[in-house]
Amino acid sequence: MIIRKLADVEKTGVEMEGVKGITKQLVLGSKEGVPNFSIRVFTLEPGGHSPHHTHEVEHLNIILSGEGALMDKDGRANPLVAGDFAFVAPHDVHQFRNTSQTEDFVFVCAVPKEYE
């Protein structure tokens, strides 16, 4: 059994093309011996966003706080708030955006551990 407090997990900057104002916390993953999924928490500062991208694996997202949007391949915004769940299937083109000007947008992103 592993129990970890989010406040105790190091935040690292996300540096890649198309990223603005994101930090990542790898809460549970292969280092802890988790067999299937890695649990990551992303924090997008006001105005922050991920790249408009796609990848080979699914991921499940749970919104912890703030307000944001999950953009689809056509650039349509799907609003997200605390308590919402969002599933992104393999090869779905998507982008996460913080739509608030004052609050962080924080969400859990669970992916197969190979993609951590």
C-alpha positions, -999 to +999 in steps of 0.1 A: +000+000+000+012+035-008-002+067+006+012+100-005+002+136+001+002+158-030+018+186-011+048+164-005+054+156-042+079+177-061+067+200-088+087+201-121+082+224-150+069+210-183+092+221-211+080+212-246+068+230-276+033+244-273+033+244-234+027+275-214+027+277-176+024+240-166+040+221-137+037+183-132+038+161-101+044+124-106+024+112-076+026+074-082+045+056-109+070+030-119+095+043-092+070+032-065+064-001-082+029+008-094+021-021-119-002-005-145-009+032-143+010+063-134-008+091-116+003+126-124-011+159-113-008+189-137-012+225-126-018+251-153-014+287-142-039+313-154-037+314-191-016+282-192-021+254-217-008+221-230+001+217-267-026+207-291-015+171-295-023+134-298-006+103-285-008+065-286-024+059-251-056+068-233-057+089-202-083+096-176-084+131-161-101+142-129-104+179-122-093+189-087-097+227-088-101+257-110-118+261-143-105+250-177-113+235-210-105+204-230-101+215-266-110+190-293-095+185-328-116+213-342-107+238-315-140+235-296-138+241-259-154+216-235-156+233-201-142+215-171-146+223-134-137+206-101-153+172-098-155+166-136-139+136-153-126+135-188-114+105-209-091+111-238-089+080-261-057+071-280-052+093-310-077+119-299-064+154-307-067+175-276-054+204-255-060+214-219-064+252-212-068+272-180-097+295-187-093+315-155-074+347-152-069+343-115-069+307-104-047+276-111-064+248-130-054+215-114-061+180-126-051+143-122-040+126-153-038+087-151-019+070-179-004+036-186+029+036-166+050+033-198+038+068-208+046+084-174 
